[in-house]
Amino acid sequence: MAMNGTARKDWAAERARKRDVISVLKPDGLAKTLDDVEWETVVLALRRNGGDVSMMCRELELGRSTYYRWLKRRSLDEDHWR
């Protein structure tokens, strides 16, 4: 049974609320940008790891230097998360 656009958005939103799931859809049903998904992934992993950058990097298989370059590219520093 195929879902219409509204049902698909509702399903994705409900699923994201229930678990640590990042929806690739915006509330209007359109796809999020890769940058938005990347941002949500890092924020979710940091929260799940209590703000521990080492644990977050390990979970995401991301080098710390890559993470710091990612922060710098967004003009942020580590204190942004605390």
C-alpha positions as CSV (number, residue, x, y, z in Angstrom):
1,M,0.0,0.0,0.0
2,A,1.6,3.3,-1.1
3,M,1.5,6.3,1.2
4,N,0.5,9.7,-0.1
5,G,2.8,12.7,0.6
6,T,1.1,13.7,3.9
7,A,1.1,10.2,5.3
8,R,4.8,9.8,4.5
9,K,5.6,13.1,6.2
10,D,3.6,12.1,9.3
11,W,5.2,8.7,9.4
12,A,8.7,10.1,9.1
13,A,8.0,12.7,11.8
14,E,6.5,10.2,14.2
15,R,9.4,7.8,13.7
16,A,12.0,10.6,14.4
17,R,10.2,11.5,17.6
18,K,10.2,7.9,18.9
19,R,13.8,7.1,18.4
20,D,17.2,8.6,17.8
21,V,16.5,8.9,14.1
22,I,17.4,11.7,11.8
23,S,14.8,12.4,9.2
24,V,16.1,13.4,5.8
25,L,12.8,15.1,5.2
26,K,11.8,18.6,6.2
27,P,8.3,19.1,7.7
28,D,7.1,20.1,4.2
29,G,8.2,16.7,2.9
30,L,11.1,18.0,0.8
31,A,14.6,16.6,1.4
32,K,16.9,18.4,3.8
33,T,20.3,19.5,2.7
34,L,23.3,17.4,3.4
35,D,24.6,20.1,5.7
36,D,21.4,19.9,7.7
37,V,21.6,16.2,8.1
38,E,25.3,16.4,9.0
39,W,24.6,19.0,11.6
40,E,21.7,16.9,13.2
41,T,23.9,13.8,13.2
42,V,26.7,15.5,15.1
43,V,24.3,17.2,17.6
44,L,22.5,13.9,18.2
45,A,25.7,12.0,18.7
46,L,27.1,14.6,21.1
47,R,23.9,14.5,23.2
48,R,23.8,10.7,23.2
49,N,27.5,10.7,24.5
50,G,26.9,13.4,27.1
51,G,28.9,16.0,25.2
52,D,32.0,13.8,25.1
53,V,33.7,14.7,21.8
54,S,36.0,11.6,21.9
55,M,33.0,9.2,22.3
56,M,31.1,11.1,19.6
57,C,34.0,10.9,17.1
58,R,34.4,7.2,17.9
59,E,30.7,6.5,17.4
60,L,30.6,8.4,14.0
61,E,34.0,7.1,13.0
62,L,35.2,10.6,12.6
63,G,38.6,11.9,13.3
64,R,38.9,14.6,16.0
65,S,40.8,16.9,13.6
66,T,38.0,16.4,11.0
67,Y,35.5,17.4,13.7
68,Y,37.4,20.5,14.6
69,R,37.7,21.5,10.9
70,W,33.9,20.9,10.6
71,L,33.4,23.3,13.6
72,K,35.7,25.9,12.2
73,R,34.0,25.8,8.8
74,R,30.8,26.7,10.7
75,S,32.5,29.4,12.8
76,L,31.8,27.5,16.0
77,D,33.9,26.3,18.9
78,E,33.4,23.5,21.3
79,D,31.7,25.7,23.9
80,H,28.8,26.0,21.4
81,W,27.6,22.6,22.6
82,R,27.9,23.1,26.3
